[in-house]
Amino acid sequence: MTAEKAGAIVAAADEVLAGKHAQEFPLAIWQTGSGTQSNMNMNEVLANRASELLGGERGMARKIHPNDDVNKSQSSNDVFPTAMHVAALIALREKVIPSLQALRATLNEKAVAFRDIVKIGRTHLQDATPLTLGQEISGWVAMLDHSLKHIEASQPHLAELALGGTAVGTGLNTHPEYAVRVAAELASLSGQPFVTAPNKFEALATVDALVHAHGALKGLAASLMKIANDVRWLASGPRCGIGEIAIPENEPGSSIMPGKVNPTQCEALTMVCCQVMGNDVAVNIGGASGNFELNVYRPMVIHNFLQSVRLLADGMASFNEHCAVVLNRIASGSVSCSMSR
């Protein structure tokens, strides 16, 4: 390929990255399971725009060919899984992990602040032996610590890229150094630790990296649901419930009962967790259903994965800002009353 053609394709790709041609990508995720339609959509857009940048036209008379030039040394079968891994790893690092760390830091502060507040422990929903509120919250902190470790443990597999495997993993029609050099360039451009997948047959035939990573997200969802449920139960009442902590009044809780404060942030977060758990089922089924040399559930898998990332990141950020940071009041007399009963 000439430097002139390559430069035009790069310039066109930069425009797409900047969001200048979003209207040119109308396809839904419900397409062929390899993502071929989306890949060719991108190839066509880049070919047309690169041709225009070279003074040519769109369509059949264009100077850049979508297959011979833009898709050179590539196949949808290795491009799409590569894009999936790039998107998934960056999303985890830039969205989920920062929100998780922020919520963890807030709860850790509360565990320290409430370390001397003695309350009754509960097992089987019945009174048990005493502990401090800080000790109870420290358990939540440890849950998030483990979730973070599981998410981090899934990242090395996501960093492996399929590009260079072409159609079935053999690397047909690519330069021997293509896979390694492209992975290194993507790592340099993104600042992420991308490497070429050591076995391209696995990289094309499975979505195991996404299955495992989403499993870590499901585990986080399970932990967040437990935490949110504990918060709303501890804030229940407050007069005729447990009422050991006070949640903020973010909005009127009822259209008929003035002054009522509902655990809206807890309820929103638990619904997020339910959706993530449902997404995990679909990701697992998609991952288990590949045949021979290619998994053909990729658009659905990455759609669910990125939705889970967005929901968890936004859900944790909202819960942290509007609930966790203001869990700084203990309902008057509630702890002593619960201990004396």
C-alpha positions as CSV (number, residue, x, y, z in Angstrom):
1,M,0.0,0.0,0.0
2,T,1.3,3.5,-0.8
3,A,1.9,6.0,1.9
4,E,-0.6,8.3,0.3
5,K,-3.4,5.7,0.6
6,A,-2.4,4.7,4.1
7,G,-2.4,8.4,5.2
8,A,-5.8,9.0,3.8
9,I,-7.2,5.9,5.6
10,V,-5.6,7.0,8.9
11,A,-7.1,10.5,8.5
12,A,-10.5,9.0,7.8
13,A,-10.2,6.8,10.8
14,D,-9.3,9.7,13.0
15,E,-12.5,11.5,11.9
16,V,-14.6,8.5,12.8
17,L,-12.9,8.3,16.2
18,A,-13.8,12.0,16.7
19,G,-17.5,11.2,16.0
20,K,-17.7,13.1,12.8
21,H,-19.5,10.3,10.8
22,A,-21.7,8.6,13.4
23,Q,-24.7,8.8,11.1
24,E,-22.9,6.5,8.7
25,F,-23.2,3.5,11.1
26,P,-26.9,2.6,11.2
27,L,-26.6,-1.2,11.9
28,A,-28.1,-3.0,14.9
29,I,-26.2,-5.6,16.8
30,W,-28.7,-8.2,15.6
31,Q,-26.7,-9.3,12.6
32,T,-24.3,-12.1,11.6
33,G,-22.6,-13.3,14.7
34,S,-19.1,-12.6,13.5
35,G,-19.8,-8.9,13.2
36,T,-19.1,-8.9,9.5
37,Q,-21.7,-6.3,8.7
38,S,-20.3,-3.9,11.2
39,N,-16.8,-4.5,10.0
40,M,-17.8,-3.9,6.4
41,N,-19.8,-0.9,7.4
42,M,-16.6,0.6,8.8
43,N,-14.5,-0.5,5.8
44,E,-17.0,1.2,3.4
45,V,-17.1,4.4,5.4
46,L,-13.3,4.7,5.6
47,A,-12.9,3.9,2.0
48,N,-15.4,6.5,0.9
49,R,-14.0,9.2,3.2
50,A,-10.4,8.4,2.4
51,S,-11.2,8.6,-1.3
52,E,-12.7,12.0,-0.8
53,L,-9.6,13.2,1.1
54,L,-7.6,12.1,-2.0
55,G,-9.8,14.2,-4.3
56,G,-11.8,11.2,-5.4
57,E,-15.5,10.3,-5.1
58,R,-17.6,7.9,-3.1
59,G,-19.0,4.7,-4.5
60,M,-17.6,2.5,-7.3
61,A,-15.3,5.2,-8.7
62,R,-13.5,5.7,-5.3
63,K,-9.7,5.6,-5.1
64,I,-9.7,3.5,-2.0
65,H,-11.2,0.0,-2.0
66,P,-13.0,-1.2,1.2
67,N,-11.6,-4.8,0.9
68,D,-8.3,-4.6,-0.9
69,D,-7.1,-1.5,0.9
70,V,-9.0,-0.8,4.2
71,N,-9.4,-4.5,5.0
72,K,-5.9,-5.4,3.9
73,S,-4.4,-8.4,5.8
74,Q,-7.6,-8.6,7.9
75,S,-10.8,-10.5,8.3
76,S,-14.0,-9.7,10.2
77,N,-13.2,-12.8,12.2
78,D,-10.1,-11.3,13.7
79,V,-10.9,-7.6,13.5
80,F,-14.2,-7.8,15.4
81,P,-12.9,-9.8,18.4
82,T,-9.9,-7.4,18.6
83,A,-12.3,-4.4,18.8
84,M,-14.3,-6.3,21.5
85,H,-11.2,-6.8,23.6
86,V,-10.0,-3.2,23.1
87,A,-13.4,-1.8,24.1
88,A,-13.8,-4.1,27.0
89,L,-10.4,-3.6,28.6
90,I,-10.6,0.2,28.2
91,A,-14.1,0.3,29.6
92,L,-13.1,-1.7,32.7
93,R,-10.1,0.5,33.4
94,E,-11.7,3.8,32.7
95,K,-15.2,3.3,34.0
96,V,-15.8,0.4,36.3
97,I,-12.6,0.4,38.3
98,P,-12.6,4.2,39.1
99,S,-16.2,4.0,40.3
100,L,-15.5,0.9,42.3
101,Q,-12.5,2.4,44.0
102,A,-14.4,5.6,44.8
103,L,-17.3,3.7,46.5
104,R,-14.8,1.5,48.3
105,A,-13.0,4.6,49.7
106,T,-16.2,6.1,50.9
107,L,-17.3,3.0,52.7
108,N,-13.9,2.6,54.2
109,E,-14.2,6.1,55.6
110,K,-17.6,5.2,57.1
111,A,-16.1,2.0,58.6
112,V,-13.5,4.1,60.4
113,A,-16.0,6.8,61.4
114,F,-18.4,4.3,62.9
115,R,-15.8,2.0,64.5
116,D,-17.0,2.8,68.1
117,I,-20.8,2.6,67.5
118,V,-21.9,-0.7,69.1
119,K,-25.0,-2.3,67.7
120,I,-26.6,-5.7,67.6
121,G,-25.5,-8.2,65.0
122,R,-28.1,-10.3,63.1
123,T,-28.0,-13.8,61.7
124,H,-31.0,-15.5,60.1
125,L,-32.7,-12.1,60.5
126,Q,-32.7,-12.6,64.2
127,D,-30.7,-10.8,66.9
128,A,-27.2,-12.3,67.5
129,T,-24.2,-11.0,69.3
130,P,-23.0,-7.3,69.3
131,L,-20.5,-5.8,66.9
132,T,-19.8,-2.2,65.8
133,L,-21.3,-0.5,62.8
134,G,-17.8,0.0,61.6
135,Q,-17.1,-3.7,61.7
136,E,-20.2,-4.4,59.7
137,I,-19.3,-1.8,57.0
138,S,-15.7,-3.2,56.9
139,G,-17.2,-6.4,55.5
140,W,-18.7,-4.4,52.7
141,V,-15.3,-2.9,52.0
142,A,-13.7,-6.3,51.9
143,M,-16.3,-7.5,49.4
144,L,-15.4,-4.6,47.0
145,D,-11.7,-5.4,47.5
146,H,-12.3,-8.9,46.3
147,S,-14.4,-7.8,43.4
148,L,-11.6,-5.4,42.3
149,K,-9.1,-8.3,42.4
150,H,-11.3,-10.5,40.3
151,I,-11.8,-7.7,37.7
152,E,-8.1,-7.1,37.6
153,A,-7.4,-10.8,37.2
154,S,-9.5,-10.9,34.1
155,Q,-7.6,-8.2,32.3
156,P,-4.5,-10.1,31.0
157,H,-6.8,-12.3,28.8
158,L,-8.7,-9.3,27.5
159,A,-5.3,-7.7,26.6
160,E,-4.7,-10.6,24.1
161,L,-5.7,-9.5,20.6
162,A,-6.9,-11.8,17.7
163,L,-5.8,-9.5,14.9
164,G,-3.5,-11.4,12.6
165,G,-5.4,-14.6,12.8
166,T,-7.5,-13.6,9.7
167,A,-10.3,-16.1,8.8
168,V,-9.7,-19.2,11.0
169,G,-6.6,-18.4,13.0
170,T,-3.9,-19.5,10.6
171,G,-2.9,-15.9,9.6
172,L,-3.5,-16.5,5.9
173,N,-2.6,-13.4,3.8
174,T,-0.8,-11.6,6.5
175,H,2.9,-10.7,6.9
176,P,4.7,-12.9,9.5
177,E,5.3,-9.8,11.8
178,Y,1.9,-8.3,11.3
179,A,0.1,-9.5,14.4
180,V,3.0,-8.6,16.8
181,R,3.6,-5.2,15.3
182,V,-0.1,-4.2,15.2
183,A,-0.6,-5.2,18.8
184,A,2.4,-3.2,19.8
185,E,1.1,-0.2,17.9
186,L,-2.4,-0.5,19.5
187,A,-0.7,-0.7,22.9
188,S,1.3,2.4,22.2
189,L,-1.7,4.4,20.9
190,S,-4.0,3.4,23.7
191,G,-1.6,3.2,26.6
192,Q,-3.0,-0.3,27.4
193,P,-1.0,-3.5,27.7
194,F,-2.2,-5.1,24.5
195,V,-0.3,-8.1,23.1
196,T,-1.0,-10.5,20.2
197,A,-2.9,-13.6,21.3
198,P,-0.5,-16.5,21.6
199,N,-3.1,-18.8,20.1
200,K,-5.2,-17.3,17.4
201,F,-7.4,-20.4,17.1
202,E,-8.7,-19.8,20.7
203,A,-9.0,-16.1,20.1
204,L,-11.3,-16.6,17.1
205,A,-13.2,-19.7,18.3
206,T,-14.2,-18.4,21.7
207,V,-15.2,-15.4,23.7
208,D,-13.8,-16.9,26.9
209,A,-12.0,-13.7,27.9
210,L,-15.3,-11.8,27.9
211,V,-17.2,-14.6,29.7
212,H,-14.6,-14.6,32.5
213,A,-14.5,-10.8,32.7
214,H,-18.2,-10.5,32.8
215,G,-18.3,-13.2,35.5
216,A,-16.2,-10.8,37.6
217,L,-18.8,-8.1,36.8
218,K,-21.6,-10.4,37.9
219,G,-19.7,-11.1,41.1
220,L,-19.5,-7.3,41.7
221,A,-23.2,-7.0,41.1
222,A,-23.9,-9.7,43.7
223,S,-21.8,-7.8,46.2
224,L,-23.4,-4.5,45.4
225,M,-26.9,-6.0,45.8
226,K,-26.0,-7.3,49.2
227,I,-24.6,-3.9,50.3
228,A,-27.6,-2.0,48.9
229,N,-30.0,-4.4,50.6
230,D,-28.2,-4.1,53.9
231,V,-28.3,-0.3,53.7
232,R,-32.0,-0.1,53.1
233,W,-32.8,-2.6,55.8
234,L,-30.7,-0.8,58.3
235,A,-32.4,2.4,57.4
236,S,-35.9,0.8,57.4
237,G,-38.7,2.5,59.4
238,P,-37.3,4.6,60.7
239,R,-39.8,4.6,63.6
240,C,-41.2,1.1,63.3
241,G,-38.3,-0.6,61.5
242,I,-34.6,-1.2,62.3
243,G,-33.7,2.5,61.8
244,E,-30.0,2.2,62.7
245,I,-28.7,4.4,59.9
246,A,-30.3,7.4,58.2
247,I,-30.3,7.7,54.4
248,P,-30.5,11.1,52.6
249,E,-33.7,12.6,51.4
250,N,-32.8,13.0,47.7
251,E,-36.4,13.6,46.6
252,P,-40.0,13.3,48.0
253,G,-40.5,9.6,48.7
254,S,-44.2,9.4,48.3
255,S,-47.0,11.1,46.3
256,I,-49.4,10.6,49.2
257,M,-47.3,10.5,52.4
258,P,-45.4,13.8,53.0
259,G,-42.0,13.5,54.7
260,K,-41.5,9.8,53.7
261,V,-37.9,9.0,52.7
262,N,-37.5,6.0,50.4
263,P,-34.2,4.2,49.7
264,T,-34.2,5.2,46.0
265,Q,-30.5,4.9,45.5
266,C,-30.5,1.4,47.0
267,E,-33.4,0.3,44.8
268,A,-31.8,1.8,41.6
269,L,-28.6,0.0,42.3
270,T,-30.3,-3.4,43.0
271,M,-32.1,-3.1,39.6
272,V,-28.8,-2.4,38.0
273,C,-27.4,-5.6,39.6
274,C,-30.4,-7.6,38.3
275,Q,-29.8,-6.4,34.8
276,V,-26.1,-7.3,35.0
277,M,-26.9,-10.8,36.2
278,G,-29.3,-11.2,33.3
279,N,-26.6,-10.0,30.9
280,D,-24.3,-12.6,32.3
281,V,-26.6,-15.4,31.4
282,A,-26.7,-14.2,27.8
283,V,-23.0,-13.8,27.7
284,N,-22.5,-17.3,29.1
285,I,-24.9,-18.9,26.6
286,G,-23.2,-17.0,23.7
287,G,-19.8,-18.1,24.9
288,A,-20.9,-21.7,25.1
289,S,-22.4,-21.8,21.7
290,G,-19.5,-21.2,19.4
291,N,-18.9,-23.9,16.7
292,F,-15.5,-25.1,15.4
293,E,-13.3,-22.2,14.4
294,L,-15.5,-19.2,15.1
295,N,-17.8,-17.9,17.8
296,V,-20.8,-16.3,16.2
297,Y,-22.4,-14.5,19.1
298,R,-20.0,-11.6,19.3
299,P,-22.2,-8.6,18.8
300,M,-24.6,-9.7,21.5
301,V,-21.8,-10.6,23.9
302,I,-20.0,-7.2,23.6
303,H,-23.3,-5.3,23.7
304,N,-24.2,-6.9,27.0
305,F,-20.7,-6.5,28.3
306,L,-20.5,-2.8,27.6
307,Q,-24.0,-2.3,28.9
308,S,-23.0,-4.0,32.2
309,V,-19.9,-1.8,32.4
310,R,-21.9,1.3,31.9
311,L,-24.7,0.4,34.3
312,L,-22.3,-0.7,37.1
313,A,-20.0,2.4,36.7
314,D,-23.0,4.8,36.7
315,G,-24.8,2.9,39.4
316,M,-21.9,2.9,41.8
317,A,-21.1,6.5,41.1
318,S,-24.7,7.6,41.8
319,F,-25.0,5.4,44.9
320,N,-21.7,6.7,46.2
321,E,-22.6,10.4,45.6
322,H,-26.2,10.4,46.7
323,C,-26.2,7.7,49.4
324,A,-22.9,6.4,50.7
325,V,-21.2,9.7,51.3
326,V,-24.0,10.9,53.5
327,L,-24.5,7.9,55.7
328,N,-23.2,9.9,58.5
329,R,-26.2,10.0,60.9
330,I,-27.4,7.4,63.3
331,A,-31.1,7.6,64.0
332,S,-31.5,8.9,67.5
333,G,-31.7,6.2,70.1
334,S,-32.0,3.4,67.6
335,V,-28.8,1.6,68.5
336,S,-29.3,1.7,72.3
337,C,-32.9,0.7,71.9
338,S,-32.0,-2.3,69.7
339,M,-29.5,-3.4,72.3
340,S,-31.9,-3.1,75.2
341,R,-34.8,-5.0,73.7
